[in-house]
Amino acid sequence: MSDTNNPSIVQSDNPFKQKNGWLQRKEKVGINLLRFATYIIIACALFIFSDIFIKGLPTLVSSEAPYINTEFFTESPQILTVWQDSTGNEYSMTQTKYDNWVTENPTVEVTDIHNYTASGGGILGPLLGTAFLVTICMAIALFIGVSAAIYLSEYCGTGKVMSLIRLAILNLAGVPSIVYALFGWGVFCYMAPNYVTEISDRSLFAFSIGSGYISFEGWEQSLLAGGCTLAIMVLPVIITACEESLRAVPQGFREAGFALGATRWQTIRTAVLPYALPGVLTASVLGITRVAGETAPIMLTAAASDKSKLPTAVLADEGFWSFLTQSVQALPFHIYTLAKFPDSEYVKPMQYGSILVFLLVVMGFSLLSMVLRSRIRKRIQW
């Protein structure tokens, strides 16, 4: 007689069958809330990016070949002059073009003149300034950051002192950028050593070397002061990311190197660093995307709101040290300056065009990092 025909045997439910109890309903509610929050974030990001893209793209493109507004990328920001003639026709052009036009048309009556600072021309000066600031920053920060990460991961151990040092590094990563800006302004702009032939009144102290003096009077607002400030600001991020990448390399790689008679540095250089390189690249891009968008440190230590001479022209005319100690325009500070102006149809094209270019630059660095990291990981076999 089968069990199904025996009334004394109770049929049990399938233990693997999904139940719709209170816990399951609560889990579904939680999942839906998480899904809703994710969609809200995506929708907000798409709205912001699409708004900037729609409003900024007309500034970057042209209706004629090569269909790119080359002036926007090959000229520095200039004053935009808007005026009307005697018949009521409105014109707008940069201050330089306006002066030439007035010279060529002395009989035309010009009325209702309005000037808009930094709303004409292009963004070549801010782009070059941002590129040089990021280059100096990353050259300093990567060397010091990777070196510190190697020491913390491979040499120093795990004592209480080192735990406090790691905690301090993590805390420094959360310090507001204005704090780093004030630090850089006080140290690099007013206290850093400088080789001079005459001692300035604001020098803290000086001593003679050869025909000149080493004077602790700072570099003022300059490319070098801004790059060093940004390097200090991004160091905690680079140190933390690089240390985690080094710790992710299996310990067996190190032991194999020691077993073959290699020194600790030889083992680190040949058996650890190559496999941590993708993480180092990630740290580099994180640093670039952060420092490229900082306004406060650049504003206090490096930026000039209006500069007629390009940084490369100073390098060619006055030398390398003058190049490093010059103030420069920077894209974040340029956008900040435009944002302070009253809302006007003549300012908006420069505002949205600059913001769109900045977003494209940051996205380009992120994409480049992803491609490089993917290629390196394909070549490295664990």
C-alpha positions in Angstrom: 0.0 0.0 0.0 1.5 3.4 -1.0 2.0 6.3 1.4 -0.3 8.5 -0.5 -3.3 6.3 0.2 -2.5 6.0 3.9 -4.5 8.7 5.8 -2.4 8.4 8.9 0.7 10.0 7.1 0.6 13.8 6.9 2.0 15.3 3.7 4.8 17.8 4.5 5.3 21.0 2.5 8.3 21.4 0.1 11.1 22.9 2.4 12.6 24.7 -0.7 9.3 26.3 -1.7 9.4 30.1 -1.4 7.1 31.4 1.3 5.2 34.7 1.4 5.5 35.3 5.0 6.2 38.6 6.9 10.0 38.3 6.5 9.7 37.8 2.7 7.4 40.7 2.3 9.7 42.9 4.4 12.6 41.8 2.2 10.7 42.7 -0.9 9.9 46.2 0.5 13.6 46.7 1.3 14.7 45.6 -2.2 12.2 47.9 -3.8 13.4 50.9 -1.7 17.0 50.2 -2.7 15.9 49.9 -6.3 14.0 53.2 -6.1 16.9 55.0 -4.5 19.2 53.8 -7.3 16.8 54.9 -10.0 16.5 58.3 -8.3 20.3 58.8 -8.3 20.6 57.7 -12.0 17.7 60.0 -13.0 19.3 63.0 -11.2 22.7 62.3 -12.8 21.1 61.9 -16.3 19.1 65.1 -15.8 22.2 67.1 -14.8 24.4 65.7 -17.5 21.8 66.1 -20.2 21.1 69.7 -19.2 24.8 70.6 -19.3 25.2 68.8 -22.6 22.2 70.4 -24.3 23.1 73.9 -23.1 26.9 73.5 -23.6 27.1 71.7 -26.9 26.1 74.7 -29.1 29.2 76.6 -27.7 31.5 73.8 -28.8 30.2 73.1 -32.2 29.9 75.2 -35.4 27.6 75.1 -38.4 30.6 75.2 -40.8 33.5 72.8 -41.3 35.3 71.5 -39.3 32.1 71.8 -37.2 34.0 72.6 -34.0 34.3 76.0 -32.5 38.1 76.2 -32.8 38.2 79.7 -31.2 36.8 78.3 -28.0 39.8 76.0 -27.7 42.5 78.3 -29.1 41.8 81.6 -27.4 41.9 82.7 -23.8 38.9 84.3 -22.0 38.3 87.9 -22.9 35.8 90.6 -22.2 32.7 90.3 -24.3 31.4 93.6 -25.6 27.7 94.0 -26.6 26.4 97.2 -28.2 23.8 98.6 -30.6 24.2 100.9 -33.6 22.0 103.8 -34.5 19.4 101.6 -36.2 19.0 99.3 -33.2 21.0 96.3 -34.5 22.8 94.5 -31.7 26.3 93.2 -32.0 28.5 91.2 -29.7 32.3 90.4 -30.0 35.4 90.3 -27.9 37.0 93.5 -26.6 39.9 93.2 -29.1 37.7 92.7 -32.1 35.4 95.5 -30.9 38.4 97.9 -30.7 39.5 97.0 -34.2 35.9 97.4 -35.5 35.6 100.8 -34.0 38.9 101.8 -35.6 37.7 100.6 -39.0 34.2 102.2 -38.7 34.7 105.6 -37.0 31.5 107.0 -38.5 29.2 104.4 -37.0 27.3 105.6 -33.9 27.7 103.1 -31.0 25.1 103.1 -28.2 24.1 101.0 -25.2 27.5 99.4 -24.6 27.7 96.5 -22.1 30.9 94.6 -21.1 30.9 91.0 -19.7 34.1 89.9 -18.1 35.6 86.5 -19.3 32.5 85.8 -21.3 34.2 86.0 -24.7 37.0 84.2 -26.4 37.8 80.7 -25.3 39.2 78.5 -22.5 42.8 77.8 -23.8 44.4 79.6 -20.8 42.3 77.8 -18.1 42.8 74.5 -19.9 46.6 74.9 -20.0 46.7 76.1 -16.4 44.7 73.2 -15.2 46.9 70.7 -17.1 50.1 72.1 -15.7 48.7 72.2 -12.1 47.6 68.6 -12.4 50.9 67.5 -13.9 53.0 69.1 -11.1 50.6 67.8 -8.5 50.6 64.2 -9.7 54.4 64.2 -10.3 54.9 65.1 -6.6 52.0 63.1 -5.1 52.6 59.9 -7.0 56.2 59.7 -6.1 55.7 60.5 -2.4 52.4 58.5 -2.2 53.6 55.3 -3.8 56.8 55.5 -1.7 54.9 55.9 1.5 52.5 53.1 0.6 55.4 50.7 -0.1 56.9 51.6 3.3 53.6 51.2 5.2 52.7 47.9 3.4 56.1 46.2 3.2 58.5 47.5 5.8 56.9 49.1 8.9 54.8 46.3 10.4 51.6 46.6 12.4 52.4 48.3 15.7 50.3 50.8 17.6 52.3 53.7 16.2 51.7 52.6 12.6 48.0 52.1 13.3 47.8 55.7 14.5 49.7 56.8 11.4 47.2 54.9 9.2 44.3 56.4 11.1 45.7 59.9 10.7 46.1 59.3 6.9 42.4 58.2 6.7 41.3 61.2 8.7 43.3 63.6 6.4 41.4 62.2 3.4 38.2 63.7 4.9 39.6 67.2 5.6 37.8 70.0 3.7 39.7 71.4 0.7 39.6 74.9 2.2 41.8 73.8 5.1 44.4 72.5 2.6 44.0 75.8 0.7 44.8 77.9 3.8 47.7 75.6 4.7 49.2 76.0 1.2 48.5 79.7 1.2 50.4 80.2 4.4 53.3 77.7 3.8 54.0 77.8 0.0 52.9 81.4 -0.8 54.6 83.1 2.2 57.2 80.7 3.8 58.7 78.5 1.1 62.4 79.0 0.3 63.3 81.0 -2.8 66.6 81.9 -4.4 66.8 85.7 -4.8 69.4 88.4 -5.3 67.6 90.8 -3.0 65.8 90.0 0.2 62.2 91.0 0.3 60.6 92.8 3.3 58.3 89.8 3.9 61.1 87.3 4.2 61.0 85.3 7.4 64.8 84.8 7.4 67.5 84.3 4.8 71.1 83.2 4.4 73.6 83.9 1.6 74.7 81.3 -0.9 77.2 82.5 -3.6 76.0 85.7 -5.1 72.4 85.4 -3.9 70.3 84.4 -0.9 68.0 81.6 0.1 65.1 83.6 1.4 62.1 82.1 3.1 59.6 84.5 1.5 57.4 82.0 -0.4 56.5 81.7 -4.0 53.4 83.9 -3.9 50.4 82.8 -5.9 52.1 80.6 -8.5 51.9 77.3 -10.4 54.4 75.7 -8.1 52.5 76.7 -4.9 49.2 75.5 -6.3 50.7 72.2 -7.5 52.3 71.5 -4.1 49.1 72.4 -2.3 47.1 70.0 -4.5 49.7 67.3 -4.0 49.4 67.5 -0.2 45.6 67.4 -0.5 45.5 64.2 -2.7 48.3 62.4 -0.9 46.0 60.6 1.7 43.8 59.2 -1.2 46.8 57.9 -3.1 48.6 56.4 -0.1 45.5 54.6 1.0 44.6 53.2 -2.4 48.2 52.2 -3.2 48.6 50.4 0.1 45.4 48.4 -0.4 46.6 47.4 -3.8 50.0 46.3 -2.4 48.3 44.3 0.4 46.1 42.6 -2.2 49.1 40.9 -3.8 49.4 37.3 -2.4 52.0 36.8 0.3 53.2 33.8 -1.6 54.7 36.1 -4.3 57.0 37.6 -1.7 57.9 34.3 -0.1 58.9 32.9 -3.6 61.1 35.9 -4.1 62.8 35.4 -0.7 63.2 31.7 -1.4 65.2 32.6 -4.6 67.6 34.8 -2.7 66.2 38.1 -3.7 66.4 41.1 -1.3 63.2 42.7 0.0 63.5 45.6 -2.5 64.1 43.3 -5.4 61.1 41.2 -4.4 58.9 44.3 -4.1 60.1 45.7 -7.4 59.8 42.5 -9.5 57.1 40.4 -7.7 54.8 43.0 -6.0 54.7 46.3 -7.8 53.8 44.9 -11.3 50.7 43.2 -9.8 49.7 46.3 -7.9 49.9 48.5 -10.9 46.2 48.5 -11.7 45.5 49.8 -8.2 48.1 52.5 -8.6 46.5 53.6 -11.8 43.1 53.7 -10.0 44.7 55.9 -7.3 46.2 58.2 -9.9 42.8 58.7 -11.7 41.1 59.3 -8.3 43.7 61.9 -7.6 43.5 63.6 -11.0 39.7 63.8 -10.9 39.8 65.3 -7.5 42.5 67.9 -7.9 41.2 68.9 -11.4 37.9 70.0 -9.9 39.1 71.8 -6.7 38.5 75.5 -6.6 39.5 76.7 -3.1 43.2 75.6 -3.2 43.7 76.9 -6.7 41.9 80.2 -5.9 44.2 80.9 -2.9 47.5 79.6 -4.1 47.7 79.7 -7.9 44.8 81.3 -9.8 44.6 84.5 -11.7 41.1 85.6 -12.9 42.5 87.4 -15.9 45.8 86.8 -17.6 46.7 87.8 -21.1 49.9 85.7 -21.5 49.7 81.9 -21.8 51.9 79.8 -19.4 53.8 78.4 -22.4 54.7 81.9 -23.5 56.2 82.7 -20.1 58.3 79.5 -20.4 59.6 80.5 -23.8 60.3 84.1 -22.9 61.4 84.1 -19.2 62.7 80.6 -18.4 61.6 77.6 -16.3 61.7 79.2 -12.9 59.5 82.1 -14.0 57.2 79.5 -15.5 56.9 77.8 -12.2 56.4 81.0 -10.2 53.7 82.6 -12.4 50.1 82.7 -11.5 47.8 80.8 -14.0 44.2 80.6 -15.0 42.5 77.3 -14.1 39.2 75.8 -15.4 37.5 75.3 -12.0 38.3 78.9 -10.9 37.2 80.1 -14.3 33.8 78.4 -13.9 33.5 79.8 -10.3 34.2 83.3 -11.6 31.5 82.9 -14.3 29.0 81.6 -11.8 29.3 84.8 -9.7 28.1 87.0 -12.6 24.4 88.0 -12.9 22.4 85.6 -15.0 22.7 86.8 -18.6 22.2 85.3 -22.0 25.7 86.5 -22.9 27.4 84.7 -20.0 25.6 81.4 -20.3 27.4 80.1 -23.4 30.8 80.4 -21.7 29.4 79.0 -18.5 27.9 75.8 -19.9 30.7 75.4 -22.5 33.4 75.4 -19.8 31.4 73.0 -17.6 30.9 70.6 -20.5 34.5 70.6 -21.4 35.5 70.0 -17.8 33.1 67.0 -17.5 34.4 65.6 -20.8 38.0 65.9 -19.5 37.2 64.1 -16.3 35.2 61.4 -18.1 38.1 61.0 -20.5 40.6 60.4 -17.7 38.3 57.9 -16.1 37.8 56.1 -19.5 41.6 56.1 -20.0 42.1 54.6 -16.6 39.6 51.8 -17.3 41.3 50.9 -20.6 44.8 50.9 -19.2 43.7 48.9 -16.1 42.0 46.3 -18.3 45.0 45.9 -20.6 47.4 45.5 -17.7 45.2 42.9 -16.0 45.1 40.9 -19.2 48.9 40.8 -19.4 49.3 39.9 -15.7 48.5 36.2 -14.9 48.2 35.3 -11.2 
